[in-house]
Amino acid sequence: MMPGLVQAGELVAGKYRVDRVLGVGGMGMVVAATHVELDQPVALKLMLPDAMSSAQAVERFLREARAAARLRGEHVCRVLDVGRCDDDTPYIVMELLDGEDLAQRLARRGALPVDEAVDLVLQALLGLAEAHAAGIVHRDLKPGNLFVTETADGAPLVKVLDFGISKWRDGGGPTRTGELMGSPAYMAPEHMTSSKDVDERADVWAIGVILYQLVSGRLPFEYDSLAALCAAVMSEPAPRLDAVAPAPPALADVVARCLAKPRDERPADATSLARALAPFGGPGAAALAARIARL
């Protein structure tokens, strides 16, 4: 166990007993824990000691909790509590999810059938539509931030994770000048130019990249260097989806619109994109699109 990290059996904030470590990243660690008074399983995210030296990193960490707390739908991971330990370490308490993220699913299964991929993306759009309606642009959508768990009857349930670098309509959001904030393979051209100059259509671009990857098993722009990737995203058209995977040409048209360089040529919002995608999903796709429209 790395120095400064909690271990199984340790009590955090006097009420959360650590059960097992789920993962450790550059900024924080996530553990499965139990609220000892309620006997409730939770996921506990704690900031790492090295990351706490950066005020911006602390703000990003707590922003994740504040953004998610604004949202109530089942397609966003619920935040249950937030606070600081006795040593001032910030923590976030979230619902404990059982399943896998879409990055893990892609690694395990490879490209997915079109109807399955579309249904998963439509569920993600439900969470995204709620965020957009609340004035929140995610800015870091990628397969690793879309988690697939199950409903009580065993149906797949997608939840959007990690609003740490989200932008809020009221002006909130980390926007340090010159810093590339997000995951470059999923970033729209305007996002690469300026993290400040993004709106909902940057998230639409990212969803287009994710759907392309789910159906084809590859990214629309694949380069060894960040500079080459950015140059391609800014100036080169992506290969059509139906040229690299067995996808309907009409679906490839929708994905190509998502990946249009000028944002005005993309679907304007989650509702427009959902309506365009619904014909390619499973039997419940039209109902999902209707729910997104109501948001």
LOMARSE-160494 format. One record per residue (C-alpha): residue number from 0; chain; residue in one letter; x, y, z. Coordinates in pm, 1 decimal, m for minus. Last residue first. Example, Ala and Ser with C-alpha at 12.3 -4.5 7.8 and 13.67 -1.06 7.14 Angstrom:
2
<1, 'A', 'S', <1367.0, m106.0, 714.0>>
<0, 'A', 'A', <1230.0, m450.0, 780.0>>
//
This chain:
295
<294, 'A', 'L', <m3557.0, 1663.9, m2015.7>>
<293, 'A', 'R', <m3874.1, 1564.9, m2201.1>>
<292, 'A', 'A', <m3673.6, 1513.6, m2520.8>>
<291, 'A', 'I', <m3443.8, 1269.4, m2340.0>>
<290, 'A', 'R', <m3744.6, 1065.1, m2228.3>>
<289, 'A', 'A', <m3870.6, 1051.1, m2587.7>>
<288, 'A', 'A', <m3530.2, 929.9, m2708.3>>
<287, 'A', 'L', <m3536.5, 651.8, m2449.1>>
<286, 'A', 'A', <m3886.7, 551.2, m2561.7>>
<285, 'A', 'A', <m3769.3, 535.2, m2923.2>>
<284, 'A', 'A', <m3474.8, 315.6, m2821.5>>
<283, 'A', 'G', <m3680.5, 57.4, m2633.4>>
<282, 'A', 'P', <m3700.9, m198.4, m2915.4>>
<281, 'A', 'G', <m3325.1, m181.8, m2984.1>>
<280, 'A', 'G', <m3129.0, 102.7, m3136.7>>
<279, 'A', 'F', <m3073.5, 215.1, m3496.0>>
<278, 'A', 'P', <m3397.9, 410.8, m3538.6>>
<277, 'A', 'A', <m3326.8, 597.5, m3209.6>>
<276, 'A', 'L', <m3000.3, 758.4, m3325.0>>
<275, 'A', 'A', <m3140.7, 1067.4, m3499.4>>
<274, 'A', 'R', <m3391.7, 1131.9, m3222.5>>
<273, 'A', 'A', <m3117.4, 1094.1, m2962.0>>
<272, 'A', 'L', <m2891.6, 1341.7, m3142.9>>
<271, 'A', 'S', <m3160.4, 1608.9, m3157.7>>
<270, 'A', 'T', <m3245.9, 1556.1, m2791.3>>
<269, 'A', 'A', <m2882.5, 1560.1, m2678.9>>
<268, 'A', 'D', <m2824.8, 1900.1, m2836.4>>
<267, 'A', 'A', <m2763.7, 2093.6, m3157.7>>
<266, 'A', 'P', <m2673.0, 1795.5, m3371.9>>
<265, 'A', 'R', <m2346.7, 1901.8, m3538.1>>
<264, 'A', 'E', <m2316.6, 2151.0, m3826.3>>
<263, 'A', 'D', <m2305.8, 2454.3, m3596.0>>
<262, 'A', 'R', <m2004.0, 2295.8, m3425.4>>
<261, 'A', 'P', <m1790.3, 2347.6, m3733.1>>
<260, 'A', 'K', <m1555.1, 2044.4, m3744.2>>
<259, 'A', 'A', <m1834.2, 1791.3, m3802.1>>
<258, 'A', 'L', <m1780.1, 1484.9, m3585.7>>
<257, 'A', 'C', <m2140.4, 1460.2, m3462.3>>
<256, 'A', 'R', <m2254.6, 1501.0, m3823.5>>
<255, 'A', 'A', <m2028.5, 1212.1, m3926.9>>
<254, 'A', 'V', <m2187.3, 999.4, m3654.3>>
<253, 'A', 'V', <m2533.7, 1070.8, m3794.1>>
<252, 'A', 'D', <m2422.4, 991.4, m4150.5>>
<251, 'A', 'A', <m2260.4, 667.2, m4033.3>>
<250, 'A', 'L', <m2598.5, 573.7, m3888.8>>
<249, 'A', 'A', <m2757.6, 631.9, m4230.5>>
<248, 'A', 'P', <m2484.7, 423.9, m4394.6>>
<247, 'A', 'P', <m2576.6, 127.8, m4171.8>>
<246, 'A', 'A', <m2270.4, m3.2, m3983.2>>
<245, 'A', 'P', <m2053.4, m304.9, m4062.7>>
<244, 'A', 'A', <m1729.7, m128.9, m3956.6>>
<243, 'A', 'V', <m1440.7, 70.0, m4108.8>>
<242, 'A', 'A', <m1600.8, 231.5, m4414.8>>
<241, 'A', 'D', <m1945.6, 244.2, m4249.9>>
<240, 'A', 'L', <m1799.3, 466.5, m3977.3>>
<239, 'A', 'R', <m1667.9, 718.5, m4227.0>>
<238, 'A', 'P', <m1298.1, 791.1, m4194.8>>
<237, 'A', 'A', <m1257.9, 1108.8, m3987.8>>
<236, 'A', 'P', <m1209.3, 1431.2, m4179.8>>
<235, 'A', 'E', <m876.1, 1610.5, m4126.3>>
<234, 'A', 'S', <m819.1, 1965.6, m4001.7>>
<233, 'A', 'M', <m856.1, 2021.9, m3627.6>>
<232, 'A', 'V', <m893.1, 1660.4, m3522.1>>
<231, 'A', 'A', <m596.5, 1565.1, m3741.0>>
<230, 'A', 'A', <m371.7, 1840.2, m3602.2>>
<229, 'A', 'C', <m467.7, 1749.5, m3245.3>>
<228, 'A', 'L', <m382.3, 1383.9, m3301.9>>
<227, 'A', 'A', <m49.4, 1467.3, m3467.5>>
<226, 'A', 'A', <48.9, 1693.2, m3177.0>>
<225, 'A', 'L', <m60.2, 1436.4, m2918.1>>
<224, 'A', 'S', <161.5, 1173.7, m3074.3>>
<223, 'A', 'D', <99.9, 815.1, m3182.3>>
<222, 'A', 'Y', <m212.7, 887.2, m3385.6>>
<221, 'A', 'E', <m560.7, 734.6, m3406.8>>
<220, 'A', 'F', <m849.3, 962.1, m3507.8>>
<219, 'A', 'P', <m1187.1, 791.6, m3557.1>>
<218, 'A', 'L', <m1109.2, 563.2, m3263.6>>
<217, 'A', 'R', <m1126.7, 186.9, m3301.1>>
<216, 'A', 'G', <m1354.1, m102.9, m3202.8>>
<215, 'A', 'S', <m1589.1, m16.2, m3489.0>>
<214, 'A', 'V', <m1930.6, 8.2, m3319.1>>
<213, 'A', 'L', <m1817.9, 114.5, m2971.2>>
<212, 'A', 'Q', <m1544.9, 340.2, m3108.5>>
<211, 'A', 'Y', <m1777.2, 530.9, m3343.6>>
<210, 'A', 'L', <m2029.6, 560.6, m3060.2>>
<209, 'A', 'I', <m1761.6, 704.8, m2831.3>>
<208, 'A', 'V', <m1639.0, 950.9, m3095.5>>
<207, 'A', 'G', <m1994.4, 1070.3, m3160.7>>
<206, 'A', 'I', <m2054.8, 1105.2, m2786.7>>
<205, 'A', 'A', <m1743.3, 1322.3, m2766.7>>
<204, 'A', 'W', <m1871.1, 1546.7, m3048.2>>
<203, 'A', 'V', <m2207.7, 1582.7, m2871.8>>
<202, 'A', 'D', <m2018.4, 1680.6, m2553.6>>
<201, 'A', 'A', <m1850.2, 1961.1, m2748.0>>
<200, 'A', 'R', <m2196.3, 2051.4, m2880.9>>
<199, 'A', 'E', <m2315.1, 2125.9, m2527.6>>
<198, 'A', 'D', <m2090.5, 2431.9, m2509.6>>
<197, 'A', 'V', <m1720.8, 2500.3, m2535.6>>
<196, 'A', 'D', <m1501.4, 2809.5, m2553.1>>
<195, 'A', 'K', <m1344.5, 2794.9, m2207.5>>
<194, 'A', 'S', <m1138.0, 2483.7, m2279.3>>
<193, 'A', 'S', <m988.1, 2671.6, m2573.9>>
<192, 'A', 'T', <m835.4, 2550.8, m2901.0>>
<191, 'A', 'M', <m858.0, 2181.9, m2821.4>>
<190, 'A', 'H', <m1217.5, 2230.9, m2707.8>>
<189, 'A', 'E', <m1297.1, 2407.6, m3036.9>>
<188, 'A', 'P', <m1174.5, 2102.7, m3228.9>>
<187, 'A', 'A', <m1384.1, 1860.0, m3020.4>>
<186, 'A', 'M', <m1212.3, 1643.4, m2759.7>>
<185, 'A', 'Y', <m1254.6, 1265.0, m2742.0>>
<184, 'A', 'A', <m898.4, 1155.3, m2830.2>>
<183, 'A', 'P', <m767.0, 1454.5, m2632.1>>
<182, 'A', 'S', <m910.1, 1351.6, m2292.0>>
<181, 'A', 'G', <m998.4, 1669.2, m2102.8>>
<180, 'A', 'M', <m834.4, 1997.5, m2011.9>>
<179, 'A', 'L', <m554.0, 2120.1, m2237.3>>
<178, 'A', 'E', <m410.3, 2411.8, m2040.0>>
<177, 'A', 'G', <m333.0, 2735.8, m2223.2>>
<176, 'A', 'T', <m538.4, 2958.0, m1992.3>>
<175, 'A', 'R', <m667.0, 2783.3, m1678.4>>
<174, 'A', 'T', <m1038.0, 2719.2, m1717.0>>
<173, 'A', 'P', <m1156.0, 2524.6, m1410.4>>
<172, 'A', 'G', <m1535.4, 2546.5, m1397.5>>
<171, 'A', 'G', <m1798.9, 2787.5, m1282.1>>
<170, 'A', 'G', <m1930.7, 3064.2, m1506.4>>
<169, 'A', 'D', <m2304.9, 3037.4, m1446.9>>
<168, 'A', 'R', <m2334.1, 2806.1, m1747.9>>
<167, 'A', 'W', <m2117.1, 2553.0, m1569.6>>
<166, 'A', 'K', <m1814.3, 2383.0, m1721.4>>
<165, 'A', 'S', <m1725.0, 2030.9, m1612.5>>
<164, 'A', 'I', <m1366.7, 1945.5, m1523.2>>
<163, 'A', 'G', <m1441.8, 1712.7, m1229.9>>
<162, 'A', 'F', <m1778.5, 1590.2, m1360.1>>
<161, 'A', 'D', <m1661.8, 1231.6, m1324.3>>
<160, 'A', 'L', <m1922.9, 964.6, m1404.7>>
<159, 'A', 'V', <m2223.1, 918.7, m1635.6>>
<158, 'A', 'K', <m2434.7, 613.9, m1549.9>>
<157, 'A', 'V', <m2553.4, 346.7, m1791.5>>
<156, 'A', 'L', <m2809.3, 87.9, m1677.9>>
<155, 'A', 'P', <m2822.5, m254.6, m1841.8>>
<154, 'A', 'A', <m3135.2, m459.2, m1753.7>>
<153, 'A', 'G', <m3108.8, m710.5, m1469.3>>
<152, 'A', 'D', <m3451.4, m664.2, m1310.7>>
<151, 'A', 'A', <m3317.3, m448.2, m1026.5>>
<150, 'A', 'T', <m3134.2, m231.2, m1278.2>>
<149, 'A', 'E', <m2782.4, m317.0, m1386.9>>
<148, 'A', 'T', <m2441.6, m143.4, m1406.3>>
<147, 'A', 'V', <m2267.3, 7.3, m1705.0>>
<146, 'A', 'F', <m2033.3, 298.3, m1630.9>>
<145, 'A', 'L', <m1962.1, 580.1, m1874.5>>
<144, 'A', 'N', <m1653.8, 776.1, m1765.4>>
<143, 'A', 'G', <m1404.0, 519.9, m1897.0>>
<142, 'A', 'P', <m1576.6, 524.0, m2235.7>>
<141, 'A', 'K', <m1506.8, 897.8, m2275.8>>
<140, 'A', 'L', <m1683.7, 1222.5, m2184.1>>
<139, 'A', 'D', <m1451.4, 1482.7, m2035.2>>
<138, 'A', 'R', <m1605.0, 1824.9, m2107.1>>
<137, 'A', 'H', <m1924.2, 1761.2, m1899.8>>
<136, 'A', 'V', <m2115.2, 2076.9, m1995.0>>
<135, 'A', 'I', <m2344.0, 2179.9, m1706.7>>
<134, 'A', 'G', <m2629.6, 2429.7, m1739.1>>
<133, 'A', 'A', <m2886.9, 2222.1, m1551.4>>
<132, 'A', 'A', <m3055.8, 2126.0, m1878.9>>
<131, 'A', 'H', <m2712.2, 2022.8, m2003.5>>
<130, 'A', 'A', <m2665.8, 1791.8, m1705.0>>
<129, 'A', 'E', <m3009.6, 1635.7, m1752.2>>
<128, 'A', 'A', <m2937.8, 1584.3, m2121.1>>
<127, 'A', 'L', <m2605.1, 1420.5, m2037.0>>
<126, 'A', 'G', <m2761.6, 1165.3, m1806.7>>
<125, 'A', 'L', <m3019.7, 1074.8, m2069.5>>
<124, 'A', 'L', <m2750.7, 1088.6, m2338.3>>
<123, 'A', 'A', <m2563.0, 812.9, m2157.2>>
<122, 'A', 'Q', <m2875.3, 598.8, m2188.1>>
<121, 'A', 'L', <m2888.8, 674.4, m2560.3>>
<120, 'A', 'V', <m2521.0, 577.6, m2590.0>>
<119, 'A', 'L', <m2585.8, 236.1, m2436.0>>
<118, 'A', 'D', <m2884.2, 178.9, m2666.7>>
<117, 'A', 'V', <m2678.3, 280.9, m2970.5>>
<116, 'A', 'A', <m2397.0, 38.7, m2885.0>>
<115, 'A', 'E', <m2642.0, m247.8, m2830.8>>
<114, 'A', 'D', <m2822.6, m179.6, m3159.3>>
<113, 'A', 'V', <m2495.9, m156.1, m3353.7>>
<112, 'A', 'P', <m2345.8, m477.9, m3222.9>>
<111, 'A', 'L', <m2035.7, m412.6, m3009.2>>
<110, 'A', 'A', <m1670.4, m385.8, m3111.8>>
<109, 'A', 'G', <m1425.9, m560.0, m2877.8>>
<108, 'A', 'R', <m1556.5, m781.2, m2600.3>>
<107, 'A', 'R', <m1328.6, m745.2, m2298.6>>
<106, 'A', 'A', <m1136.3, m431.0, m2394.0>>
<105, 'A', 'L', <m1455.3, m265.5, m2519.1>>
<104, 'A', 'R', <m1637.0, m358.3, m2198.9>>
<103, 'A', 'Q', <m1352.2, m222.6, m1987.9>>
<102, 'A', 'A', <m1359.9, 108.5, m2173.5>>
<101, 'A', 'L', <m1739.4, 107.7, m2141.3>>
<100, 'A', 'D', <m1721.7, 98.8, m1763.3>>
<99, 'A', 'E', <m1787.7, m219.4, m1571.7>>
<98, 'A', 'G', <m2040.6, m359.1, m1324.4>>
<97, 'A', 'D', <m2132.7, m298.7, m961.9>>
<96, 'A', 'L', <m2170.0, 61.7, m856.0>>
<95, 'A', 'L', <m2130.2, 193.3, m501.1>>
<94, 'A', 'E', <m2326.2, 515.7, m466.1>>
<93, 'A', 'M', <m2096.2, 805.7, m395.7>>
<92, 'A', 'V', <m1912.7, 954.3, m97.8>>
<91, 'A', 'I', <m1662.0, 1226.6, m180.7>>
<90, 'A', 'Y', <m1350.8, 1297.6, 25.8>>
<89, 'A', 'P', <m1121.5, 1591.3, 90.5>>
<88, 'A', 'T', <m811.5, 1524.8, 305.2>>
<87, 'A', 'D', <m804.6, 1784.9, 584.8>>
<86, 'A', 'D', <m610.3, 1559.8, 829.3>>
<85, 'A', 'D', <m931.2, 1503.9, 1030.3>>
<84, 'A', 'C', <m1105.2, 1398.9, 708.5>>
<83, 'A', 'R', <m1286.6, 1642.8, 484.2>>
<82, 'A', 'G', <m1639.0, 1643.6, 346.0>>
<81, 'A', 'V', <m1877.6, 1524.2, 78.8>>
<80, 'A', 'D', <m2189.2, 1307.3, 99.5>>
<79, 'A', 'L', <m2429.8, 1101.9, m109.4>>
<78, 'A', 'V', <m2320.9, 1177.0, m467.4>>
<77, 'A', 'R', <m2528.5, 983.3, m720.5>>
<76, 'A', 'C', <m2368.8, 849.3, m1040.0>>
<75, 'A', 'V', <m2567.8, 1005.3, m1324.4>>
<74, 'A', 'H', <m2813.5, 799.9, m1530.3>>
<73, 'A', 'E', <m3064.6, 755.9, m1246.4>>
<72, 'A', 'G', <m3155.9, 1123.1, m1254.3>>
<71, 'A', 'R', <m3103.9, 1363.0, m964.1>>
<70, 'A', 'L', <m2842.2, 1610.9, m1085.6>>
<69, 'A', 'R', <m2717.2, 1913.3, m891.7>>
<68, 'A', 'A', <m2518.8, 1680.0, m660.8>>
<67, 'A', 'A', <m2321.3, 1560.8, m963.7>>
<66, 'A', 'A', <m2186.0, 1911.2, m1021.7>>
<65, 'A', 'R', <m2101.6, 1976.9, m657.3>>
<64, 'A', 'A', <m1929.3, 1640.6, m610.1>>
<63, 'A', 'E', <m1713.1, 1667.2, m921.3>>
<62, 'A', 'R', <m1634.4, 2026.5, m831.3>>
<61, 'A', 'L', <m1477.7, 1901.1, m506.1>>
<60, 'A', 'F', <m1198.3, 1723.4, m694.7>>
<59, 'A', 'R', <m1156.5, 2006.6, m945.4>>
<58, 'A', 'E', <m1121.2, 2258.8, m661.2>>
<57, 'A', 'V', <m864.3, 2037.3, m487.3>>
<56, 'A', 'A', <m669.2, 2007.9, m812.3>>
<55, 'A', 'Q', <m684.2, 2385.1, m858.8>>
<54, 'A', 'A', <m545.8, 2440.8, m508.6>>
<53, 'A', 'S', <m254.3, 2212.4, m589.3>>
<52, 'A', 'S', <m68.0, 2072.4, m286.5>>
<51, 'A', 'M', <m359.6, 1835.0, m231.9>>
<50, 'A', 'A', <m248.6, 1622.4, m527.5>>
<49, 'A', 'D', <50.8, 1482.8, m337.1>>
<48, 'A', 'P', <m170.6, 1372.9, m45.2>>
<47, 'A', 'L', <m414.2, 1176.5, m264.3>>
<46, 'A', 'M', <m776.2, 1287.2, m267.2>>
<45, 'A', 'L', <m1029.4, 1039.9, m137.0>>
<44, 'A', 'K', <m1318.0, 877.4, m323.5>>
<43, 'A', 'L', <m1549.9, 656.8, m117.3>>
<42, 'A', 'A', <m1790.5, 418.1, m284.2>>
<41, 'A', 'V', <m2079.7, 315.6, m62.8>>
<40, 'A', 'P', <m2229.9, 8.4, 104.4>>
<39, 'A', 'Q', <m2488.1, 94.6, 372.8>>
<38, 'A', 'D', <m2477.6, m52.0, 724.9>>
<37, 'A', 'L', <m2652.5, 270.0, 834.2>>
<36, 'A', 'E', <m2428.8, 341.6, 1133.1>>
<35, 'A', 'V', <m2111.7, 189.1, 983.8>>
<34, 'A', 'H', <m2140.4, 349.5, 642.1>>
<33, 'A', 'T', <m1955.1, 77.1, 454.1>>
<32, 'A', 'A', <m1666.8, 120.9, 212.6>>
<31, 'A', 'A', <m1553.1, 32.5, m137.6>>
<30, 'A', 'V', <m1249.0, 239.8, m214.2>>
<29, 'A', 'V', <m1155.6, 502.1, m471.7>>
<28, 'A', 'M', <m818.1, 673.1, m478.8>>
<27, 'A', 'G', <m739.3, 1022.1, m591.6>>
<26, 'A', 'M', <m537.2, 1255.2, m811.4>>
<25, 'A', 'G', <m325.3, 1039.6, m1040.9>>
<24, 'A', 'G', <m540.4, 733.5, m1003.5>>
<23, 'A', 'V', <m585.7, 454.4, m748.1>>
<22, 'A', 'G', <m853.3, 187.4, m779.4>>
<21, 'A', 'L', <m1114.7, m24.0, m603.8>>
<20, 'A', 'V', <m946.5, m56.7, m262.9>>
<19, 'A', 'R', <m1133.1, m277.1, m19.7>>
<18, 'A', 'D', <m1363.1, m257.3, 284.4>>
<17, 'A', 'V', <m1292.6, 88.3, 426.9>>
<16, 'A', 'R', <m1521.8, 170.6, 718.6>>
<15, 'A', 'Y', <m1704.6, 503.1, 674.8>>
<14, 'A', 'K', <m1828.7, 674.2, 993.3>>
<13, 'A', 'G', <m1553.4, 851.6, 1185.8>>
<12, 'A', 'A', <m1438.4, 1058.2, 891.9>>
<11, 'A', 'V', <m1271.2, 746.0, 748.3>>
<10, 'A', 'L', <m1241.0, 428.0, 958.1>>
<9, 'A', 'E', <m965.3, 188.4, 850.5>>
<8, 'A', 'G', <m1056.3, m178.3, 807.5>>
<7, 'A', 'A', <m901.1, m206.0, 460.7>>
<6, 'A', 'Q', <m629.8, 53.8, 404.9>>
<5, 'A', 'V', <m619.8, 427.5, 348.6>>
<4, 'A', 'L', <m346.3, 583.2, 138.6>>
<3, 'A', 'G', <m77.3, 814.5, 276.5>>
<2, 'A', 'P', <211.4, 587.3, 189.2>>
<1, 'A', 'M', <134.6, 342.7, m93.7>>
<0, 'A', 'M', <0.0, 0.0, 0.0>>
//
